[in-house]
C-alpha cells in the first residue's frame, strides 16, 4: 500500500471518530458517504466515488451499484449485492454478501458477523478477529499496553488497506481503554487514601527537583537490585516481590502526578473547592491523554514517562511511603500560613509592636 493511500485511510478513520465529538464534515471532491444511525441505499447503476462508513446505521449496495473505496461497518448493518472496489472492515457490525456481490479487496471481521452467499466473490483475504496479531513495537515503557494508534515501522507498509485500518482502530481502542483504566485507578486510590495522595503531591509540588532526583536514584537502585536478585536462584521470590512493589509505585506515581495536574487545571478554571478525588481523576485523565499524544513522537514518551514515575517514587521515598510529610513541605506550609493570615487582615489592622509600659 502506498504512503498516499495510508494517509487517506488515516484521515478517514480520524473523520469517523471526530463525528462523534463534533458533527462537522468537510466536503471534498470525493467526500464519500458516512451513515450515522440512519439508512442509505446505493441504487443499481449508481457509483459512490469515495469511502463508505456505516456507524450504527444500515446501508445497502444494490446489484449493479459500485463503491470505489473502502467500507467500514461499526455496529451497523451492510448488505452488498453490487461491487466494492476496496476492502471491507467490520467492527461489531453485520455484513451480508449476496450471490451477486463482488469485493475487489480484503474482508476483515472483528467482533461482527459476516454472511456470505455461495456466489459472492472476495478477491483478497478473509480474516477474523482472532487471526490478527497486533504488532508490539518498543512502545511506551511506563504505561503498559498503551501503544501508538498508528502502525509503527515494524508494520509492513505493503499490507492491504483493510489490515492497516483494523490495526489502527485496534490500537486506538486499546489506548482509550488504558486511559479510562488509569482514571479509574486514580478514583479508587483517591477514595481510599486521599490524605496520602495529597501528602505525596504536596511534597512533589514544593521540592520537584529533589523529588525527581531521588526518584531516578531509587529506580536505578531498585532495578539494579532486581537484576542481582534474579540471578540468584534462591532469591527469585524476593525479586518478584520487589518487582510488584516497583510496579505499584509506578501506578501510584501516575495518580500523584495526575493530582498535581488536576489541582493546577481546576485552579486555572476557578474551581478551587474541588475534592482530592475530583482533582486526581481529572488530572490523571488529562495526563494520560497528554502522554498518549507525546507517544506519537518517537522517544518522547520515554522521557515523559520517566519523569512521571520518578516524581511519584521520589515523593514516596521522601515521605516514607506517604506516612509523614517531608520537612521542606512542612516548613513551606508553615511559612505560607502567617503570610496568608496577615494578608487577610483589613487595612489599618496591621499587627502593632508591643508597647513598653512603666512600673
Number of C-alpha atoms within 10 A of each C-alpha: 12 11 10 9 12 18 10 11 20 18 12 20 15 11 17 19 12 13 13 11 8 9 11 10 12 7 8 7 7 10 15 19 15 21 17 18 14 13 15 17 14 19 15 14 11 15 15 18 16 18 23 22 25 26 22 18 20 22 25 19 25 21 20 16 21 24 22 18 19 25 24 26 26 21 18 25 22 26 19 25 23 25 21 25 18 22 26 27 26 28 21 18 24 20 24 18 23 20 16 17 25 21 24 19 22 21 22 26 25 19 15 20 16 17 12 16 13 10 12 19 18 19 13 16 14 13 16 16 14 9 11 13 8 13 14 13 13 11 19 23 14 21 22 9 15 23 24 23 19 17 19 17 9 10 15 11 15 11 12 19 23 26 18 21 23 21 20 19 17 16 20 17 13 15 21 15 14 19 21 16 13 21 23 16 19 29 21 16 18 24 15 12 13 16 14 20 29 20 22 34 26 21 28 27 16 17 16 16 13 16 23 22 16 21 25 19 14 17 19 12 11 17 15 11 14 20 12 13 18 15 11 10 9 10 13 16 12 13 22 14 12 17 16 12 12 19 14 12 19 23 19 21 26 30 33 33 26 27 30 24 22 25 23 16 17 17 14 10 9 10 13 13 10 13 12 20 22 19 28 33 26 20 27 29 25 18 24 23 17 13 22 21 13 19 22 16 10 13 13 15 22 18 14 17 22 18 19 24 28 26 31 28 33 29 32 29 16 21 19 13 16 20 13 14 19 22 12 12 18 15 11 13 13 11 11 11 11 11 10 10 9 12 11 10 11 8 7 6 9 10 8 6 6 6 6 6 5 4 3
